[in-house]
């Protein structure tokens, strides 16, 4: 492998995407620099759900880290499935795994980003990772020798010149994404979200299933209840920004109205208390393919707009893209190639592995516009054990999940008991 120093490979952002990239680079023995504008621990507004994809990446990285999370129920709550609630109030419980007796740990977890992100940050290997925090990237320039990064640390200016590869991992408002990747906000592929922490919410699932409620008052968006450690819950709502803008929706007001008035929810919040304040954030969805690399740069996570369009979960694809970015950088160093043509291999491998899933999630997102269809499927599933098991298998098998896109699937439901 060609010799390279830490200032030639730079990661912007130390969230899950940036930390994942760093940890895999360190595992490969590649020196690099991480620039992070905050001081850890720091909060990040999010739904706080850690999908099976997060578990997969952690296994590839360090199984001991996964074991650590499994044993720490003070900060990491194991989750075994999801509860879907149709607009008519009928619900169905879907386990993430069809046979949990074979599992040694939960398929997913729920953890506040304050805790999860800090746990990843603390795992960074300083033998290879030069971590510079409380430093903000303010300007980017590209030239024939690579990338120049201009940063601000308090009143001091810091610059990095001739960077061979910069990884944009600084989230939705990524400067790398905007200035190098020409990533622009698209309301048709962007979701508005709000999040609140409550304590005292009742009737949470004994196996910590996350709950997605498709309430009439929030369609075509949804309301969620995710259990958290220490008796708290993450409560939130999300809706396409295009719909919010066109219908002039006040998402916060609608969510609070649902908590106070919806017959299936209000009793569960009877003695619940809001902890802190309700906060909002934007979710750049992976519902269309974008160019996520170019000359001397790669985009990961929210900077690359990789959030699941249906569930709104972004940590899994953030860490997965970080893993792939690190593998690509290792190959780029071996071949001394950092140009756009070579980096296109990163786009290709990510979308080859993930586009079918993102496309299916986009289809399911569109189905929210048809509440009668959700009511119909949930009603059928409650009466039909085989259908319930089929839906559960869809979490494990992408080919099974593809049936949701087929009109034939719904015709079979219509004519079968």
C-alpha positions in Angstrom: 0.0 0.0 0.0 1.2 3.5 -0.8 2.4 5.6 2.1 -0.1 8.3 3.2 -0.4 10.7 6.1 -3.3 11.6 8.3 -3.9 15.0 6.6 -4.4 13.4 3.2 -7.5 11.5 4.2 -10.0 13.7 6.1 -13.5 12.9 7.4 -15.8 15.8 8.1 -18.2 14.9 11.0 -17.9 12.4 13.8 -21.5 11.1 13.9 -22.3 7.5 13.1 -21.2 7.8 9.4 -18.0 9.5 10.2 -17.1 7.3 13.1 -17.9 4.2 11.1 -15.6 5.3 8.3 -12.9 6.1 10.8 -13.2 2.8 12.7 -12.9 0.8 9.5 -10.0 2.9 8.3 -8.2 2.3 11.6 -8.9 -1.4 11.4 -7.2 -1.3 8.0 -4.2 0.6 9.5 -4.9 3.8 7.5 -4.1 7.1 9.2 -6.6 9.9 8.8 -8.0 13.1 10.4 -11.6 13.7 11.7 -12.9 17.3 11.9 -15.9 17.7 14.2 -17.6 21.0 15.0 -19.1 19.9 18.3 -17.7 18.8 21.6 -18.8 15.3 22.6 -21.1 14.2 24.2 -23.6 16.2 22.1 -27.2 15.6 21.3 -28.6 14.9 17.8 -32.4 15.2 17.1 -33.4 11.8 15.9 -35.9 8.9 16.3 -33.1 7.0 18.2 -33.8 3.6 16.6 -30.8 1.4 15.7 -31.8 -1.0 13.0 -30.5 -4.5 12.2 -28.2 -2.9 9.7 -26.4 -1.1 12.6 -26.1 -4.5 14.3 -24.6 -5.9 11.1 -22.0 -3.2 10.8 -21.0 -3.5 14.4 -20.5 -7.2 13.9 -18.2 -6.5 11.0 -16.3 -4.0 13.0 -16.0 -5.5 16.5 -18.3 -8.1 18.0 -17.2 -7.1 21.5 -18.7 -3.7 20.9 -22.1 -5.3 20.1 -21.8 -7.4 23.2 -21.1 -4.2 25.2 -24.3 -2.7 24.0 -26.3 -5.9 24.6 -25.3 -5.8 28.3 -25.9 -2.0 28.8 -29.6 -1.6 29.2 -29.1 1.7 31.0 -28.3 3.3 27.6 -29.3 0.6 25.0 -32.7 -1.0 25.0 -33.1 -4.2 22.9 -36.0 -4.1 20.4 -37.5 -7.2 18.9 -40.0 -5.9 16.4 -42.4 -3.2 15.2 -46.0 -2.5 15.8 -48.0 -1.0 12.9 -51.2 0.8 13.7 -53.6 1.4 10.8 -55.7 4.6 10.4 -58.7 2.6 11.7 -56.9 2.0 15.0 -56.3 -1.8 14.3 -52.7 -2.9 14.9 -50.4 -5.7 14.1 -47.2 -6.8 15.9 -44.4 -7.9 13.5 -41.2 -9.4 15.0 -38.0 -8.5 13.3 -37.1 -12.2 13.3 -39.5 -15.0 12.6 -37.9 -17.3 15.2 -36.3 -15.4 18.1 -35.4 -18.6 20.0 -32.3 -18.8 17.7 -31.1 -15.3 18.5 -28.4 -14.5 21.1 -29.2 -10.8 21.1 -31.9 -8.5 19.8 -32.1 -7.7 16.1 -32.3 -4.0 16.9 -31.7 -1.5 19.6 -33.1 1.9 20.8 -30.7 4.4 22.3 -30.6 8.2 22.6 -28.2 9.7 20.1 -26.5 11.5 22.9 -25.4 8.1 24.2 -25.0 6.1 21.0 -22.9 8.8 19.2 -20.7 9.4 22.2 -20.1 5.6 22.6 -18.9 5.4 19.0 -16.8 8.6 19.4 -15.1 7.1 22.4 -14.2 4.0 20.4 -12.1 5.9 17.9 -8.6 4.6 17.6 -6.2 7.5 18.2 -3.3 5.5 16.9 -4.7 6.2 13.4 -7.4 8.8 13.9 -6.3 12.4 14.5 -9.4 13.9 16.0 -9.9 17.6 15.9 -13.2 18.7 17.6 -14.8 22.0 18.2 -13.6 22.9 14.6 -16.0 23.9 11.8 -15.4 23.5 8.1 -16.3 26.8 6.5 -14.9 26.6 2.9 -13.9 24.0 0.4 -11.7 24.4 -2.7 -10.9 21.8 -5.3 -7.8 21.8 -7.6 -5.6 19.5 -9.6 -3.7 18.4 -6.4 -6.8 17.6 -4.4 -9.0 19.4 -1.9 -8.2 22.3 0.3 -10.3 22.6 3.5 -10.6 25.8 5.4 -11.7 25.4 9.0 -12.4 27.7 12.0 -11.5 26.7 15.6 -12.6 29.5 17.8 -10.8 32.6 16.5 -8.1 30.5 14.9 -8.1 29.4 11.2 -6.9 26.0 10.2 -6.4 24.7 6.6 -5.6 21.4 5.1 -4.2 21.4 1.6 -3.8 18.7 -1.0 -6.3 16.4 0.7 -6.4 13.2 -1.4 -9.9 12.1 -0.2 -12.4 13.9 1.9 -15.4 12.1 3.4 -18.5 14.2 3.8 -20.1 12.8 7.0 -21.4 16.1 8.5 -25.1 15.4 8.0 -28.0 17.0 6.2 -26.3 20.4 5.7 -23.0 19.0 4.5 -20.7 21.6 3.0 -19.0 18.8 1.1 -22.3 17.7 -0.3 -23.3 21.2 -1.3 -20.1 22.5 -2.7 -18.6 19.4 -4.2 -21.5 17.1 -4.7 -24.1 19.7 -5.7 -26.6 18.1 -3.4 -29.7 20.2 -3.1 -32.8 20.0 -0.9 -35.7 18.4 -2.8 -39.0 18.6 -0.9 -40.3 15.5 -2.8 -37.4 13.5 -1.3 -37.1 15.3 2.1 -39.0 14.8 5.3 -39.8 17.2 8.1 -39.6 15.5 11.5 -40.2 16.5 15.2 -39.1 14.7 18.3 -39.9 14.9 22.0 -38.9 12.8 25.0 -41.7 11.8 27.4 -41.7 9.8 30.6 -44.6 7.9 31.9 -46.1 6.7 28.6 -48.0 3.5 29.3 -48.7 0.2 27.5 -45.3 0.0 25.9 -44.6 -3.4 24.3 -42.9 -5.9 26.7 -40.3 -6.7 24.0 -39.8 -3.0 23.2 -41.4 -3.1 19.8 -41.1 0.3 18.1 -44.6 1.7 17.1 -45.5 3.4 13.9 -49.0 4.9 14.0 -50.7 6.0 10.7 -53.2 8.4 12.2 -55.8 10.0 10.0 -54.9 13.4 11.5 -51.3 13.0 10.4 -51.6 11.3 7.0 -49.7 11.1 4.7 -47.2 11.2 7.6 -47.0 9.1 10.7 -46.6 9.3 14.4 -44.2 7.1 16.4 -43.6 5.9 19.9 -40.2 4.3 20.5 -39.5 3.0 24.0 -36.2 4.2 25.6 -34.1 3.1 28.6 -35.1 4.4 32.1 -38.8 4.5 31.5 -38.7 7.2 28.8 -40.0 7.2 25.2 -39.1 9.0 22.0 -42.3 10.5 20.6 -42.4 12.1 17.2 -44.0 12.7 13.8 -42.7 12.9 10.3 -44.2 14.0 6.9 -42.9 14.8 3.5 -41.7 18.4 3.3 -43.6 18.8 0.0 -46.9 18.0 1.8 -46.0 20.2 4.8 -45.3 23.1 2.5 -48.3 22.7 0.2 -50.9 22.2 3.0 -49.2 24.6 5.4 -49.1 21.9 8.1 -48.0 22.7 11.6 -46.5 19.3 12.5 -45.9 20.1 16.1 -49.5 21.3 16.7 -50.9 18.2 14.9 -48.7 15.9 16.9 -49.8 17.4 20.2 -53.4 17.3 19.1 -53.1 13.6 18.4 -51.6 13.0 21.8 -54.4 14.9 23.5 -57.4 13.7 21.4 -56.7 10.5 19.4 -58.7 7.8 21.1 -56.0 5.1 20.7 -53.3 7.3 22.1 -54.6 9.9 24.6 -55.0 7.5 27.6 -51.4 6.3 27.2 -50.3 9.9 27.8 -52.7 10.6 30.7 -49.9 10.8 33.3 -47.0 11.3 30.9 -44.7 14.3 31.2 -42.7 16.1 28.5 -38.9 16.0 29.2 -37.1 18.9 27.7 -38.6 20.6 24.6 -40.0 19.5 21.2 -37.4 19.8 18.5 -37.4 19.5 14.7 -35.0 18.4 12.1 -34.9 17.5 8.4 -34.5 14.1 6.9 -32.9 13.8 3.4 -34.5 10.7 2.0 -32.8 8.0 -0.1 -35.8 7.8 -2.4 -33.9 8.8 -5.5 -30.3 8.0 -6.6 -27.9 10.8 -6.4 -24.2 11.0 -7.3 -22.4 10.5 -3.9 -18.8 10.8 -5.0 -16.5 12.9 -7.3 -12.9 14.0 -7.6 -11.3 13.5 -4.2 -14.6 13.1 -2.2 -17.1 10.6 -1.0 -20.5 11.3 0.7 -21.9 9.2 3.5 -25.0 9.0 5.6 -27.3 12.1 5.7 -24.8 14.1 3.7 -25.5 11.6 0.8 -29.3 11.6 1.5 -29.5 7.9 2.5 -32.4 7.9 5.0 -35.0 5.1 4.6 -38.0 6.8 3.0 -40.6 4.7 4.9 -39.3 4.3 8.4 -37.1 7.5 8.5 -34.3 5.5 10.0 -30.9 6.8 8.9 -28.2 5.4 11.3 -28.1 2.0 9.6 -27.3 3.4 6.1 -25.0 6.0 7.6 -22.8 3.3 9.2 -23.1 1.0 6.2 -22.0 3.7 3.8 -19.1 4.5 6.2 -18.0 0.9 6.1 -18.1 0.9 2.3 -16.3 4.3 2.1 -13.5 3.0 4.2 -13.1 -0.1 2.0 -13.1 2.1 -1.1 -10.5 4.4 0.4 -8.3 1.5 1.1 -8.5 0.4 -2.5 -7.9 4.0 -3.7 -4.7 4.3 -1.7 -3.4 0.9 -3.1 -4.0 2.1 -6.7 -3.2 5.8 -6.0 -6.5 6.8 -7.7 -8.8 9.4 -6.1 -10.5 10.8 -9.3 -14.2 10.8 -10.0 -14.1 7.9 -12.5 -12.4 5.7 -9.9 -14.7 6.9 -7.0 -17.8 6.0 -9.0 -17.2 2.5 -7.8 -18.3 3.6 -4.3 -21.6 4.8 -5.7 -22.1 1.6 -7.6 -21.4 -0.7 -4.7 -23.7 1.2 -2.3 -26.6 1.3 -4.7 -26.0 -2.2 -5.9 -26.4 -3.4 -2.3 -29.0 -0.9 -1.0 -31.1 0.5 -3.9 -33.7 -2.3 -4.0 -34.4 -1.8 -0.3 -34.6 2.0 -0.7 -36.9 1.7 -3.7 -39.2 -0.7 -1.9 -39.3 1.7 1.1 -40.2 4.5 -1.3 -43.1 2.4 -2.6 -44.3 1.7 0.9 -44.1 5.5 1.7 -46.4 6.1 -1.2 -48.9 3.6 0.1 -49.5 5.9 3.1 -51.6 8.0 0.8 -54.1 5.2 0.7 -55.3 4.7 4.3 -58.0 2.2 3.2 -55.2 -0.1 1.9 -53.4 0.0 5.3 -56.6 -0.7 7.0 -57.3 -3.6 4.7 -53.9 -5.3 5.1 -53.8 -4.9 8.9 -57.4 -6.3 9.2 -56.4 -9.3 7.0 -53.2 -9.9 8.9 -55.0 -9.9 12.2 -57.2 -12.7 10.9 -54.6 -14.7 9.0 -51.6 -16.2 10.7 -49.9 -17.0 7.4 -50.1 -13.4 6.3 -48.6 -12.2 9.7 -45.7 -14.6 9.2 -45.2 -13.5 5.6 -45.0 -9.8 6.7 -42.6 -10.8 9.4 -40.3 -12.6 6.9 -40.2 -9.4 4.8 -37.9 -7.9 7.4 -35.4 -10.6 6.7 -35.9 -11.3 3.0 -35.8 -8.5 0.5 -37.4 -10.8 -2.2 -40.4 -11.3 0.1 -40.6 -7.6 0.7 -40.8 -7.0 -3.0 -44.2 -8.6 -3.1 -45.5 -5.4 -1.5 -44.9 -3.6 -4.8 -47.0 -6.1 -6.7 -50.8 -5.5 -7.3 -51.1 -9.4 -7.4 -50.2 -9.5 -3.7 -53.2 -7.3 -2.8 -55.5 -9.2 -5.1 -54.6 -12.4 -3.4 -55.4 -10.8 -0.1 -58.7 -9.6 -1.4 -59.9 -13.1 -2.5 -58.2 -15.3 0.2 -59.5 -15.7 3.7 
